[in-house]
Amino acid sequence: MSRRVIHTERAPAPVGPYNQAIAASGQMIFVAGQIPLDPSMGVIVGEGNVTKQTEQVMANLEAILTASEATFDDVVKTTVFLADMNDFAAMNAVYAKFFRDDTAPARACVQVSRLPKDVLVEIECIAMI
């Protein structure tokens, strides 16, 4: 896979662990949105706690990436869905542990009216290997 961070001073600088754009080539892996569901027990983790929920979401994404022979370093785009944008800072603190600022993927983050099973966060990603 080839990957190149795109940055221009003519657009706003990132305000978190993401980049303006990523140019990538290779095999694309589209990872479905993950919620904080414990795969072994089938229960929601961290009821009412966006930090614990984001940790589980990232663990679920990592498991799928690993099964795809990919890592977080291969992720070129993420989309974060939050039930409440006031949870952005807490989610972002966990998310930042998985991506280096200089190579982080492009990202969108939106507040939605409701998520499956009434969780607080869902994240999907695209990886290139």
N, C-alpha and C positions, 0 to 999 in steps of 0.2 A: 504494500500500500504506500502511496505517496500522499503526503499531507503538508500543507503550507498555510500558515496563519496569514490572513489578510487584515491589514490595518491601514486606515487613512485618517489624516488629521481633518479631513473635510466632513467627517461624520462624528457624532458623539463617541467619546471614549467609553469603554465598558466600565460599569460601576460595580463589578463583582467578578466572580470566577468564570468569566466567559470572554470570548473574542467577538469582534464584529462579524467575521466570516472565516470559514475554513474551506480551502480548495483541497479536494481529495479525489483519489482514483483508486479503484480496487473493487473487491466484492462488497456489496452493501448488505448490512444486517439491520433490519428494522425491528426493534424491540418494542413490543406492545407495552402500553401504559401499565406500570406496576403500582399497586397499592400496598399498604403495610400489612399484608396477609402473611402469617407464619406458614410456610409451606408444609411443615411437619404436623401441625395441629389444626390448620385451617381456620385459625381465629385471627382477628384484627389485633395487632400489637400497638401498645401505647394509646389506648383510648383517651381522646381529648388532649394528647400531648404531641404537638407537631414535630418536636425534636426526635422523640422515640419513633414516631411514624416515618420520618424521613430516613432515619438509620435503617429501618427495615426495608423501605423502598429501595435504598441504595444496595442493600445486601441482596435483594431479589434481582435487581438489574445486574449486579456482579455475577450472580449464579448463571444467569442467562448468557451474559457475555462470555463467561468461561466455557459454557457448553458450546458456544459458537467459535471457540478458539480465539477470542478477542479479550481485550482489557479496557479499562476506562481510558487508557491512552489512545485507543482506536476510535473513541466516540467523537463524532464531528458535529452533532446537533442534538440538543435536548429540548423537550418541552415540559415545563412544570405547570401543573394545575393545582391551584390552592383554593380551598373553600373560603379562606379569609386572607386577603392581602396583608393584613396586620401580622400574619405569621411568616412573612417573607424573610425577615432577618434571622429568625430561628432556623427556618429551612435552609437558608443560604449558608449559615455557619456549618451545618452538617455537610451540605453539598460541596462546599469549598475544600473539605478534607479529601475529596476524591479526585479533584482536578487542580493541576498547577495553573496559576494565572497566565503564564506565557504560552501554554499549549491547550488551555481549556476550550471546549467546543463552543460553537455558537449556541445561543439559548433564547428561548422565549418563555415568559412566565405570565400566566393569566389567572385571574380569579374567576371561578365558575360558581354557579348557583348551587350545585350539588354534585358530589362524587359518589361512585359506587360504595355501597355499605356505609354511607355517610362518613367516610374517612376525611382527613384534613388535607392530604396531599397525594397526588399521583404524578409519576414521572415516566415519560417515554424517551427513547433515544434512537439515534441512527449511528451505526459504527461502520467503519470501512476497514477491511483487512486485505 
